[in-house]
Amino acid sequence: MKALLFIGGLFIAISGAAQSTFSEVDAKQIINTFFEGFHTGDTTMMKSVMAADIVMQTAYANKSGEHKVHTGNAQDFVNSIGSRPETQKWEERLLDYRVQIDGNLAHVWTPYEFWLNGEFSHCGANAFTLVNTDSGWKILHLIDSRRRSSCGK
């Protein structure tokens, strides 16, 4: 009986240690995979790091200065990436990564500049919420801000 308890305790300790091995480097890699797919139009790559029920939102001020939050459809977003004309080059330049991890939850903040066909378009920040699922770490929520002013240009 003592041996069974020892083995059970050892298993729990090993499982707990394995769960805590997700690092800042791992979180950055998930974001990098998402954007590699975004830049190359590889929607399969993007979806490999997206939760099936991902929520995608944008916070912005409209032309009248009213503050809005738009909730988009993730499949529409993925479709727009996959059907983007080859003549369009979308480049989201991440300026920094700020990563926080607690158990099965991680948050990654990435200020960015967006360039369309080599021309500056807008700036903002992405806030990614990552969760540890049965199929690995996935992006569960992505909200970004967008603005054309105060971009440090």
N, C-alpha and C positions, 0 to 999 in steps of 0.2 A: 504494500500500500504506500509506504514511504517513497519507494522508487517511482511509483506512478505519479505521486504528487510532485516529486522532483522533476520528472520529465515534463509534466504539465506546466510547471512553473518556468522551466527552461524554455519551452515552446513559446509561452506568453512573453517572456523577456526578449527572445529573438524576434518575435513578431513586432513587438514594440520598437525595437531598435531598427528593424527594416523599414518601418513606417516613417521614422524620423530622418531617413537618408535623403529625402527630397531637399535639394539645395537651391540657392540663388542661381547657380549655373543651370540647373535643370529647368527652373522657371523661365530664365532667359531663352533657353533652347526652344521651349514651347512657343514663345512669342516669335522667335526667329523663324521657326518652321511655318507658322501662320503667315508671316510676311514674305517668306520665300515663295510660298504658294500664291500669295496675293500679287507679287511682282511678276511672276512667270505665268500666271493664269492657270496654275495647277490646283484645281479645286479639290482634288482627292487629297493632296497634301494638306490643304487648309482644313478640310473636314476631319483629317486624322487627329487634330488637336482640339476640335470643337465638340462640345457636348451636343447630343442630339436635340436637346431642348434649350440651346443657347438663346439668351436674350441679348439683342443688339439695339443700342440706343445712341442718340446724338443730342447733346445739349448745345443750344445756340441762341442767339438773339436775332429775330427777324429784322427786316428793313425798317420796321416801325420802332425797333428797340425793345420789343416784348420778348421776354425770356421764354423759351420753349424747350420741350423735350419730345423728341420724335422716337417712337419705337418702331423699328423696321422689322421686316420679315427676313430671317436668316437665309432661307432658301432663295429668295429674290436677290439678296446680296451675293450669294455664291453664284447664282446664274449670271449676274452682271459681270462677275470676274471671268467666268468661263466663256462668255460671249463677247467680251471686249475685243474690238478690232485690233489686229496686230500692229496697226499704225499708231495706236495710242499707247503711250508709255506712262504708267502710273508709278510714281516713286514716293513712298512714305519714308522719310528719313527720320529715324528714331534718334533723338538727341541725348537720351539718358535712360537708365533703368533704375527704378526704385522698387525693391522687392521686400515684401513682408510675408513670413510664413508662420502659420500656427497649426500644427497637426495636419489635418486633411484639407486645409484652406490656405490659399496664397493669394496675394494681391500684387499686381505689377503695374506701376505707373510709368508711362513712357511719353514725355513731351515729344512732339514731332513737327516736321514741316512736310507739306504735301506739294509735290511737283508734278505737273501735267505736261508731258512732251518737253521736258527740260525747262519749263517756265514755272516760277513760284506761283502757287494757287492760294494756299491758306496754311494756317498753323493751328495748334491746339495740343491736347493731351489725350492719351488713351488710358483708360482704367480697366484692366483685365482682372476678373475674379476667376481663379483656378480652383478646381476641386479634385480630390482624389476619388476616382470612381472605380468600379470593378474592372474597367478596361484601361485603367491608368489615369494620369492627370490630364484634365481637359479644361478648356475655357468654357465656363458656364455663363459668364456675363461680360459684355464689352460695352462700355459707354465711352464716347469720345466727345470732346468739345471742338468747335470749329470757329475760327475767326480770321479776318483778313487784316486786322489792325493789331498793333502792339505785338508784333511777331519778332522783334529784334532785328529787323531788316533795315 
